[in-house]
Amino acid sequence: METELTSLRPPRHQRPPHDRSTARRLPAALAGVTAGVLAAGLVAAPAQAESGPAAPLGTVARTAGHSRFVPGPCPRTADPIPALKTAHCGTLTVPETRHGHHGHHEHGEHDEHGGHGGHKGQGRRISLAVAIIPAATSKKSGDPIVWLAGGPGDDAVSEIPLALNGHLNRDRDVIFMSQRGTYSADPQLTCPNVDQFNADSLGLVFGAPSTGRLHVEETRKCRDRVVSRGADPSAYYGPESAADYDDLRKALGIRQWNVFGISYGTNLALHYMRLHPEGIRSVGIDGVLPPALAGGAVTWKAAREGYDGLFKACEQQSACNTRYPHLKATFERLVGEVEAHPVTTTVTVPGRPQPVKVVLDGGVLVNWLASATHVAAGVPRSIDELAHGNPRRVAEQWAGGKLSPQAIGRTGHGLAYGVFCREWTPYESEDEVVRAGRRLFPSFPRSVLVNAPFLTWLHQDCDAWDVPQADPSIRDRTVSDIPTLVLSGGFDAQTAPSSGPYAARTLSRSLAVTVPYVAHVVFADSTCAQTMTVSFFDDPAAPDTSCLAGLKPPTFEIGP
């Protein structure tokens, strides 16, 4: 069943009590390398639970092929996560490399030596943190859900509060595993120097080639750091992660489970469904980035669709349209103007005693708005104030994101660059990115178009990262009859709303739904999306989408 529920009456953008946390999350989103997506799928013939059916999930050590799960303490997290107090935790130890360098599965490679080291065959082993949050009700209704985090490079364990806030564990256990290379995995392939450069370069011209050279220098240092930890940079990418989740399912003794991926996690979920479909009961993907499209062109498309969703909502609200007419034209004109003549200002940022120098150019505006649709109500006023010579609101949000403590040292750049440089850039040239951007934003200069939002200097980064391209099958569409709920947000400027229906076209038992007036990852911000998701896992054939009819746009802020 392939339906697209797009423009039912505008959804009321309910931001429950976490309206504030959303505003607080915006900075981190602005600092993100790229659209985040959470997804992971697991497959395979189940190992029988050695302790019988009674042992709680995650309390029994078990081997599956070359991988082994061992119960143990919960991982350390950058921020406190109270739910870990009642979780069952442990680690999954997996081969660093199961695939040849070109992405082929090499079945039948056996290596009986555990331990890190340079043995032939499987060789070095890495470990991934696992946390299982029990169902909120004692009467569990069924198969667990595994959560695939975004990024690429976000740590699933850090997203436990997001999942619980949406009641994903209402009556199912929810399983979180750090993807290889992320914060609570070993090796931890974070590169705080990259994040620190993003913070320290606020006073440089974002799109200047000189800034690009400094940026790529930090990418090189990051690669050196990854290699110095004994890691093979080419082993950290989608197909290996998908195999990790398949092994996790088997090593936990689960016959079948459900998958929920957000942002980059949707990309991983689609790989997982394609490579290891066994054992997956149903899949939810939210903020969709199909492997066949991933890269700069689809990211420009996301910006166009998400911006236009917001501009149109302002146009349809008489107070907004009267006070801020021609918002779209104004924004696009400003991008060209500040690209030609960057604006320098100073702002104060919470937690920083000293004022911070911020330079706004066209690339900054494009990236700012792609995240600012999360706090849509204030966007028209911010654009209008900039047009009248006051850059403060834009500059504060932009700097706040880069300087937030959450922006430093949390992202697994070693995984992110593996994904970008093996799976994306080999299949899309810089010229193709520029052409795609120009079709959608004909007035933008090439210096803006060359860097799609969140993917700044990506081709140069990948030259420095120096990993082989993945097998061309990495760009295959996922053809599947696994029941799938495909969620998009009408204000999503990070992963294109149209990518949901695109992915759904080859998923024969899918429902594609666009939640209006909500930005990237609707499960985070929309109680309607949360309700639909939980009801879908209850009955994948009949999710309850009735809440869509009552949704309403935000009330846009009107300045003095």
Secondary structure, DSSP 8 states (H G I E B T S, - for coil): ---EE--SS-------TTHHHHHHHHHHHHH-SS--B------S-----TT-TTS-TT-S-EEETTEEEEE------SS--GGGGG-EEEEEEEES--B-TTS-B-TT------SSS--STT--EEEEEEEEE--SSSS--S--EEEE--TTT--GGGGHHHHHHTTTTSSS-EEEE--TTSTTSBS----HHHHHHHHHGGGS-TT-HHHHHHHHHHHHHHHHHHHHTT--GGG-SHHHHHHHHHHHHHHTT-S-EEEEEEBHHHHHHHHHHHH--TTEEEEEEES---TTTTTHHHHHHHHHHHHHHHHHHHHTSHHHHHHSTTHHHHHHHHHHHHHHS-EEEEE--TT-SS-EEEEE-HHHHHHHHHHHGGGGGGHHHHHHHHHTT--HHHHHHHHHHHHSGGGSS-S-HHHHHHHIIIIIGGGS-HHHHHHHHHHH-TTS-HHHHTS-TT-TTHHHHHHHH------GGGG----B-S-EEEEEETT-SSS-TTHHHHHHTTBTTEEEEEETT--S-HHHH-HHHHHHHHHHHH-TTS---GGGGG----------
